[in-house]
């Protein structure tokens, strides 16, 4: 008995000819008589009953007259059989190399399962089938071809290696999550600019409360904001996609430091207000003029450029001085600390003022 990789058996897939045979027995009819009644040759009827040929639409209509059973019944039998046979062939065509793609992407696939985007099947073959459906490809190898085809649209980093399969799955996760978010407002850049001060106020909130408030603010501007884990092989700071009249802004979790999260958020806002996005914008970790411009936007929006230069010249980076300067700039002290750490390449400054976020729920 030939067994499928999923534990099913080819012999359990019943050809519709078996059903015709049952009807012949119930009606005490021979194959030769059925051939005469349907107008098909005895050879053709024999081949259908023995599973060599399928039930055509013409034969199905003839069987309706003979057995008083609707044409749709016979066609459905044939359709179900064809589908099961193709499923059998499909699952048994999966080789070890495609299974290896799934195994090597276990972490991000487990993340997709956690988000209920992929069914938690137990077998390797079953998971390959699930990922084919999720990625919308007939074969997982096609992902590499798709990514190579669109590579020119991506500003790929030459410093960090990119895994095409992991990247593709990550982008699909971002897109699927965004589908579940409904916003009524169209994207409005002017509204986004007007709400920058409200976004900055969220920095003083506990992170879960801040994210709720951020989603509310961004929704008014026609933007879906979401937080997605980062994975090895996906050197991305963020992903922005324009879809119809809304914008999907995806932030990657890049460490626990609060200052990194907020700087990254304003960096992505910088790409929006600088009009860097046509339809899809993958913000790779790579040096470019657009990245420098987005960085400068984040720096100057969080802290006044002139104010920071004056503060930096004084050279007093004590906790007290940092707190006073942060108060004057209307930002949390950790924002000033993060800026100083970066500018001076000294990550010991303001250690007691730093805040770490827990991303266990994201």
C-alpha positions as CSV (number, residue, x, y, z in Angstrom):
1,X,0.0,0.0,0.0
2,X,1.6,3.3,-1.1
3,X,1.7,5.8,1.7
4,X,1.7,9.6,1.4
5,X,4.3,11.6,3.4
6,X,1.4,13.0,5.4
7,X,0.2,9.5,6.4
8,X,-2.6,9.1,3.8
9,X,-2.8,6.3,1.2
10,X,-3.3,6.5,-2.5
11,X,-5.6,3.5,-2.3
12,X,-8.0,5.5,-0.2
13,X,-8.6,7.9,-3.0
14,X,-11.7,6.5,-4.7
15,X,-12.1,6.9,-8.5
16,X,-15.7,7.9,-9.5
17,X,-15.8,4.8,-11.7
18,X,-16.3,2.8,-8.5
19,X,-19.6,4.7,-7.9
20,X,-20.8,3.9,-11.4
21,X,-20.0,0.2,-10.7
22,X,-22.1,0.4,-7.5
23,X,-25.0,1.9,-9.5
24,X,-24.8,-0.9,-12.1
25,X,-25.0,-3.5,-9.3
26,X,-27.9,-1.8,-7.7
27,X,-29.8,-1.7,-11.0
28,X,-28.7,-5.2,-12.1
29,X,-27.2,-3.7,-15.2
30,X,-24.2,-4.8,-17.3
31,X,-21.5,-2.5,-18.6
32,X,-22.6,-3.3,-22.2
33,X,-26.1,-2.2,-21.4
34,X,-24.8,1.1,-19.9
35,X,-22.8,1.7,-23.0
36,X,-25.9,1.4,-25.1
37,X,-28.0,3.6,-22.8
38,X,-25.4,6.4,-22.7
39,X,-24.3,6.2,-26.3
40,X,-20.6,5.6,-25.3
41,X,-18.5,2.6,-26.5
42,X,-18.2,-0.4,-24.2
43,X,-14.4,0.2,-24.2
44,X,-14.9,3.8,-22.9
45,X,-17.4,2.7,-20.2
46,X,-14.9,0.0,-19.1
47,X,-12.0,2.4,-18.9
48,X,-14.1,4.9,-16.8
49,X,-15.2,2.1,-14.4
50,X,-11.7,0.8,-14.1
51,X,-10.3,4.2,-13.3
52,X,-8.4,4.7,-16.5
53,X,-10.5,7.6,-17.7
54,X,-12.5,10.3,-15.9
55,X,-16.2,11.2,-16.2
56,X,-16.6,13.9,-18.8
57,X,-19.4,16.5,-18.8
58,X,-21.1,14.6,-21.7
59,X,-20.9,11.3,-19.8
60,X,-22.2,12.9,-16.6
61,X,-25.2,14.2,-18.5
62,X,-25.9,10.7,-19.9
63,X,-25.6,9.1,-16.5
64,X,-28.2,11.6,-15.2
65,X,-30.7,10.2,-17.7
66,X,-29.8,6.6,-17.0
67,X,-29.7,6.6,-13.2
68,X,-31.9,9.8,-12.5
69,X,-29.0,11.3,-10.6
70,X,-28.0,14.9,-11.3
71,X,-25.1,15.7,-13.7
72,X,-23.6,17.8,-10.8
73,X,-23.3,14.7,-8.6
74,X,-21.1,12.9,-11.2
75,X,-19.0,16.0,-12.0
76,X,-18.5,16.7,-8.3
77,X,-17.2,13.1,-7.8
78,X,-14.7,13.6,-10.6
79,X,-13.7,17.0,-9.4
80,X,-13.1,15.7,-5.8
81,X,-11.1,12.8,-7.2
82,X,-9.0,15.0,-9.4
83,X,-8.3,17.4,-6.5
84,X,-7.2,14.5,-4.1
85,X,-5.0,13.1,-6.8
86,X,-3.3,16.4,-7.4
87,X,-2.9,16.9,-3.6
88,X,-1.3,13.5,-3.4
89,X,1.1,14.2,-6.2
90,X,1.8,17.7,-4.8
91,X,2.7,16.5,-1.3
92,X,4.8,13.6,-2.6
93,X,6.7,15.9,-4.9
94,X,8.2,17.8,-1.9
95,X,11.8,16.9,-1.6
96,X,14.3,17.4,1.2
97,X,15.6,20.7,-0.1
98,X,12.2,22.4,0.2
99,X,11.7,20.9,3.7
100,X,15.1,22.4,4.5
101,X,13.9,25.9,3.6
102,X,11.2,25.4,6.2
103,X,13.6,24.1,8.9
104,X,16.1,26.9,8.4
105,X,13.3,29.4,8.8
106,X,11.8,27.8,12.0
107,X,12.1,30.9,14.2
108,X,10.2,33.2,11.9
109,X,7.6,30.5,11.0
110,X,7.0,29.9,14.7
111,X,6.5,33.6,15.0
112,X,3.9,33.5,12.2
113,X,2.2,30.6,14.1
114,X,2.2,32.7,17.3
115,X,0.4,35.4,15.4
116,X,-2.1,32.8,14.1
117,X,-1.1,33.5,10.5
118,X,0.0,30.0,9.8
119,X,-1.6,26.7,11.0
120,X,0.4,24.8,13.6
121,X,0.8,21.5,11.6
122,X,3.1,18.8,13.0
123,X,4.7,17.3,9.9
124,X,7.5,18.8,7.8
125,X,5.5,18.2,4.6
126,X,2.4,19.7,6.1
127,X,4.3,22.8,7.1
128,X,5.8,23.1,3.6
129,X,2.2,23.1,2.3
130,X,1.1,25.7,4.8
131,X,4.0,28.0,3.9
132,X,3.3,27.6,0.2
133,X,-0.2,28.8,0.9
134,X,1.0,31.6,3.2
135,X,3.7,32.8,0.7
136,X,1.3,32.2,-2.2
137,X,3.7,30.1,-4.3
138,X,3.5,26.7,-5.8
139,X,7.0,25.9,-4.7
140,X,9.0,27.6,-1.9
141,X,12.0,27.8,-4.3
142,X,10.1,30.4,-6.3
143,X,10.5,32.8,-3.4
144,X,14.2,33.2,-4.3
145,X,13.2,34.0,-7.9
146,X,10.6,36.5,-6.8
147,X,13.1,38.3,-4.4
148,X,15.8,38.4,-7.1
149,X,13.3,39.9,-9.6
150,X,12.4,42.7,-7.2
151,X,15.9,43.2,-5.8
152,X,16.5,46.3,-7.8
153,X,13.6,48.0,-5.9
154,X,15.3,47.1,-2.6
155,X,18.2,49.1,-1.2
156,X,20.0,46.0,-0.1
157,X,22.8,46.3,2.5
158,X,26.2,45.2,1.3
159,X,27.3,45.0,5.0
160,X,24.7,42.6,6.3
161,X,23.7,39.4,4.5
162,X,20.1,39.0,3.6
163,X,18.1,35.8,3.5
164,X,15.6,36.0,0.7
165,X,13.3,33.4,2.2
166,X,13.3,35.0,5.7
167,X,12.8,38.4,4.2
168,X,9.9,37.3,2.0
169,X,8.2,35.6,5.0
170,X,8.8,38.7,7.2
171,X,7.2,41.0,4.6
172,X,4.2,38.7,4.2
173,X,3.7,38.8,8.0
174,X,3.7,42.6,7.9
175,X,1.2,42.6,5.1
176,X,-1.1,40.0,6.7
177,X,-1.1,41.8,10.0
178,X,-2.0,45.1,8.3
179,X,-5.1,43.4,6.7
180,X,-6.6,42.9,10.1
181,X,-6.5,46.6,10.9
182,X,-9.3,48.8,9.7
183,X,-9.0,52.5,9.5
184,X,-11.5,54.9,8.0
185,X,-9.2,57.9,7.3
186,X,-7.2,58.4,4.2
187,X,-3.5,59.1,4.5
188,X,-2.9,62.8,5.1
189,X,0.7,64.0,5.4
190,X,-0.4,67.4,6.7
191,X,-2.3,65.7,9.6
192,X,0.8,63.7,10.3
193,X,2.9,66.8,10.6
194,X,0.3,68.5,12.8
195,X,0.4,65.5,15.2
196,X,4.1,65.3,15.7
197,X,3.8,67.0,19.1
198,X,1.2,64.5,20.1
199,X,3.4,61.6,19.0
200,X,6.2,63.0,21.1
201,X,4.0,63.2,24.2
202,X,3.6,59.4,24.0
203,X,7.3,59.0,24.9
204,X,6.3,59.8,28.5
205,X,3.8,56.9,28.7
206,X,4.4,53.3,29.6
207,X,5.1,51.5,26.3
208,X,1.9,49.5,26.1
209,X,-0.2,52.6,26.8
210,X,2.0,54.5,24.3
211,X,1.4,52.0,21.6
212,X,-2.3,52.2,22.0
213,X,-2.2,56.0,21.8
214,X,0.2,55.9,18.8
215,X,-2.2,53.6,16.9
216,X,-5.0,56.1,17.6
217,X,-3.0,59.1,16.5
218,X,-1.6,57.4,13.4
219,X,-5.1,56.1,12.4
220,X,-6.4,59.7,12.3
221,X,-3.6,60.3,9.7
222,X,-4.5,57.3,7.6
223,X,-1.6,55.2,8.9
224,X,-1.6,51.7,10.2
225,X,1.3,51.3,12.7
226,X,2.5,47.9,13.8
227,X,5.4,46.3,15.8
228,X,7.0,43.2,14.3
229,X,10.0,41.2,15.6
230,X,13.3,41.4,13.8
231,X,15.1,38.2,12.6
232,X,18.5,37.3,11.4
233,X,18.7,37.6,7.7
234,X,16.3,40.5,7.7
235,X,18.5,43.7,8.1
236,X,15.5,46.0,8.1
237,X,14.7,49.1,10.2
238,X,11.2,49.3,9.0
239,X,8.7,48.6,6.2
240,X,6.4,51.2,4.8
241,X,3.7,50.4,2.2
242,X,1.2,52.6,0.5
243,X,-2.0,50.6,-0.1
244,X,-4.9,52.3,-1.7
245,X,-5.5,55.4,0.5
246,X,-3.7,54.2,3.6
247,X,-0.1,53.7,4.7
248,X,1.2,50.7,6.6
249,X,4.2,51.6,8.8
250,X,5.9,48.6,10.3
251,X,8.5,49.0,13.0
252,X,11.0,46.3,13.8
253,X,11.9,45.5,17.4
254,X,15.6,46.3,17.5
255,X,16.7,45.8,21.1
256,X,15.1,46.9,24.3
257,X,16.4,50.5,24.6
258,X,13.6,53.0,24.6
259,X,15.6,55.7,22.9
260,X,16.3,53.3,19.9
261,X,12.6,52.6,19.5
262,X,11.6,56.3,19.5
263,X,14.5,57.4,17.2
264,X,13.6,54.6,14.8
265,X,9.9,55.7,14.8
266,X,10.8,59.3,14.0
267,X,13.3,58.0,11.4
268,X,10.4,56.2,9.6
269,X,8.2,59.3,9.9
270,X,11.1,61.1,8.3
271,X,10.9,58.8,5.3
272,X,7.2,59.7,5.0
273,X,7.5,63.4,5.2
274,X,10.5,63.4,3.0
275,X,8.4,61.6,0.4
276,X,10.7,58.6,0.0
277,X,7.9,56.1,-0.6
278,X,6.3,55.3,-3.9
279,X,4.3,52.2,-3.1
280,X,6.6,49.9,-1.1
281,X,9.6,51.1,0.9
282,X,11.9,48.6,2.7
283,X,14.2,50.5,5.0
284,X,17.3,48.4,4.9
285,X,20.2,49.0,7.3
286,X,22.4,50.7,4.7
287,X,24.0,54.1,4.4
288,X,22.5,56.4,1.8
289,X,21.4,60.1,1.3
290,X,17.8,59.2,2.2
291,X,18.9,57.4,5.4
292,X,21.0,60.4,6.4
293,X,18.0,62.7,5.7
294,X,15.7,60.5,7.8
295,X,18.2,60.4,10.6
296,X,18.5,64.2,10.6
297,X,14.8,64.5,10.7
298,X,14.6,62.2,13.7
299,X,17.4,64.1,15.5
300,X,16.0,67.6,14.9
301,X,12.4,66.6,15.6
302,X,13.2,65.0,18.9
303,X,15.7,67.7,20.1
304,X,16.2,71.2,18.7
305,X,19.5,71.2,16.6
306,X,20.7,74.5,18.0
307,X,19.7,73.7,21.6
308,X,21.6,70.4,21.4
309,X,24.7,72.0,19.9
310,X,24.8,74.5,22.8
311,X,24.2,71.8,25.4
312,X,27.0,69.7,23.8
313,X,29.5,72.6,23.9
314,X,29.0,73.2,27.6
315,X,30.1,69.6,28.1
316,X,28.2,68.9,31.4
317,X,26.7,65.5,30.9
318,X,25.8,64.7,34.5
319,X,22.4,63.1,35.2
320,X,21.2,66.4,36.7
321,X,22.2,68.4,33.6
322,X,20.6,65.8,31.3
323,X,17.4,65.9,33.2
324,X,17.2,69.7,33.1
325,X,18.0,69.8,29.4
326,X,15.4,67.1,28.7
327,X,12.8,69.0,30.6
328,X,13.6,72.1,28.5
329,X,13.2,70.1,25.3
330,X,10.0,68.4,26.5
331,X,11.4,64.9,26.0
332,X,12.2,62.1,28.5
333,X,15.8,62.1,29.7
334,X,16.5,58.7,27.9
335,X,16.1,60.5,24.6
336,X,19.0,62.9,25.5
337,X,21.0,60.0,26.8
338,X,20.6,58.1,23.6
339,X,21.7,61.1,21.5
340,X,24.8,61.6,23.7
341,X,25.7,58.0,23.6
342,X,25.6,58.1,19.8
343,X,27.4,61.4,19.4
344,X,30.2,60.7,21.8
345,X,30.4,56.9,21.1
346,X,30.2,56.5,24.9
347,X,27.4,54.3,26.2
348,X,28.3,54.8,29.9
349,X,26.8,58.3,29.9
350,X,23.4,58.5,31.8
351,X,23.2,54.8,32.5
352,X,20.8,55.4,35.4
353,X,18.5,57.4,33.1
354,X,18.1,54.7,30.5
355,X,14.8,52.8,30.0
356,X,14.4,49.3,28.7
357,X,11.2,48.1,27.0
358,X,9.9,44.5,27.3
359,X,8.5,43.2,23.9
360,X,7.2,39.9,25.2
361,X,3.8,40.5,23.8
362,X,4.8,41.5,20.3
